[in-house]
Amino acid sequence: MSKGTILITGASSGLGEEMARQFADLGYDLALCARRTERLEALRSEISATHPGVTVSVKPLDVTDDDAVFAVFKEFAAELGTLDRVIINAGLGKGAPLGTGRYDANKQTAMTNFVAALAQTEAAMEIFRAQGSGHLVMISSVSAMRGMRKTITTYAATKAGVAALAEGLLNENVKAKGIDVSIIYPGYIASEMNDKVKDKAKFMVDTETGVRSMVAAIEKRKEKALVPAWPWVPLGLALKNLPMPVVRRLM
């Protein structure tokens, strides 16, 4: 018997792909979407082979297409009967220092990570409000704790923005309407997005280990979680509160 239904955006690679595997292990039915449908089909085949009792529905989705976001979310809800959890995970890691002639890259990251996340949040919350239940999960980043420099300035700003969107719903007390909200702040977890920097980053963990900590926090429906807890809980506190010259040495 299914534990419920989970929609994951950006499920064709990285953290989204591994979350799909681990939630299938727990017995959830899945609604998976991303631009690269061949990757989604391969993931569905893999999960169906290991968990024949798990339903896996896949659909193409470019999250920067507003109309498609609302349509696909509604199609998944109709097909599966309900959406118990929506994980807003799709993201982009492009970026350049501000003022260096790469506004195009920074804008693309801002549109994908924040504006598209707003559309996904709107679409999910419409469904949850109509159902009177649901669990919205926003994948932010430890970089959201403080303004970051150079190539990740815009990325960090978008991740702070999506955390603020989710916190606004917590402030609204949507829990009283049967809707839980979780903000997940991953630290350095190996993924396709950070392949080029993973050998340089301190405290990097492999994808499976990092995602296991994310899934555990999501399953506990924590309102806010820095994952893995070590070293990111103390480091997150430090990043948020220490003077900027100290932060520069940490990150």
Secondary structure, DSSP 4 states (H G I P E B T S, - for coil): ----EEEEESTTSHHHHHHHHHHHHTT-EEEEEES-HHHHHHHHHHHHHH-TTS-EEEEE--TT-HHHHHHHHHHHHHHHS---EEEE---------TTSS-HHHHHHHHIIIIIHHHHHHHHHHHHHHHHT-EEEEEE--GGGGS---GGGHHHHHHHHHHHHHHHHHHHHTGGGGTEEEEEEEE-SB--GGGTTTTTT-TT-B-HHHHHHHHHHHHHTT-SEEEESHHHHHHHHHHHHHS-HHHHHHH-
